[in-house]
Amino acid sequence: MPSKKALVRRPSPRLAEGLVTHVERQPVDGELALAQWEAYGAALRAHGWQTVEVDPADDCPDGVFVEDTVVMFRNVALVGRSGAARRRQETPAVRDVLVERLGCSVNRVREPGTLDGGDVLKVGDTVYVGRGGRTNAEGVRQLRAAFEPLGARVVAVPVSRVLHLKSAVTALPDGTVVGYEPLVDSPAAFPRFLAVPEEAGAHVVVLDGNSVLTAASAPRSAELFADLGFTPVPVDISEFEKLEGCVTCLSVRLRDLHT
Ligand SMILES: NC(=O)NCCC[C@H](N)C(=O)O
């Protein structure tokens, strides 16, 4: 039976200092962010996910975006090495949880490779990896070396218009890739691509075969998903969106653990 665990990490008191690359810096309300993070975790738990908290990293403003620190394929983890040097101290505590509490096999991206988990989208056994600002060619090679022997088919795609591949595209439970077309470098890279009407509509977290977590800021995309027979579960993550975060980046789902 597949596991339903999800790593999350409490926002740092320094969240407002998080990196911004493609957006203007805006003031972040720390209290509201914490309340939004709690509600996000509650939405995961309401759909059967057990949330596992990585130790907080108060000195890492972007630590809450835990998705970027690791990529899972089956029960094997590849701990990333961020293209943003400032984010590299986020990974040791994530590795500790994976090894000591969850019993995963753990590999890691090594210099000169860089890879952020936000650049990796899995659709079945296909692993799309965005080659962009945070993930370099050597990171792509190391991802292939780690996961292809386990049965993954790694497909590299360019990312130039947004921070991460998953800022541009994610996938519905039926494997359809959804994206906001003006921000997708190559929609043709995906066998089934569906354009959504809002930038934040490109971001979904699959909760189960029917439900997807969506951003409250993308109501028209949520309507589109409902019209296709899915149940959107909107969460307000406005404070994280100000830092280029999206619903995917606040958790790492672990679906194939043996524990
Ligand atoms: N996977 C993601 O979409 N992560 C968002 C990371 C945002 C953070 N402020 C950063 O620039 O690294």
Ligand as a Chemical Component Dictionary entry (heavy atoms), coordinates in Angstrom:
data_LIG
# 
_chem_comp.id                   LIG 
_chem_comp.type                 NON-POLYMER 
_chem_comp.pdbx_formal_charge   0 
_chem_comp.three_letter_code    LIG 
# 
loop_
_chem_comp_atom.comp_id 
_chem_comp_atom.atom_id 
_chem_comp_atom.alt_atom_id 
_chem_comp_atom.type_symbol 
_chem_comp_atom.charge 
_chem_comp_atom.model_Cartn_x 
_chem_comp_atom.model_Cartn_y 
_chem_comp_atom.model_Cartn_z 
_chem_comp_atom.pdbx_ordinal 
LIG N1 N1 N 0 9.524  25.108 -5.849 1  
LIG C1 C1 C 0 9.269  26.389 -5.717 2  
LIG O1 O1 O 0 8.455  26.940 -6.427 3  
LIG N2 N2 N 0 9.981  27.077 -4.817 4  
LIG C2 C2 C 0 9.828  28.450 -4.561 5  
LIG C3 C3 C 0 11.076 29.022 -3.989 6  
LIG C4 C4 C 0 10.968 30.472 -3.715 7  
LIG C5 C5 C 0 12.179 31.062 -3.060 8  
LIG N3 N3 N 0 11.917 32.419 -2.711 9  
LIG C6 C6 C 0 13.386 30.984 -3.965 10 
LIG O2 O2 O 0 13.613 31.915 -4.739 11 
LIG O3 O3 O 0 14.130 30.020 -3.908 12 
# 
loop_
_chem_comp_bond.comp_id 
_chem_comp_bond.atom_id_1 
_chem_comp_bond.atom_id_2 
_chem_comp_bond.value_order 
_chem_comp_bond.pdbx_ordinal 
LIG N1 C1 SING 1  
LIG C1 O1 DOUB 2  
LIG C1 N2 SING 3  
LIG N2 C2 SING 4  
LIG C2 C3 SING 5  
LIG C3 C4 SING 6  
LIG C4 C5 SING 7  
LIG C5 N3 SING 8  
LIG C5 C6 SING 9  
LIG C6 O2 DOUB 10 
LIG C6 O3 SING 11 
# 
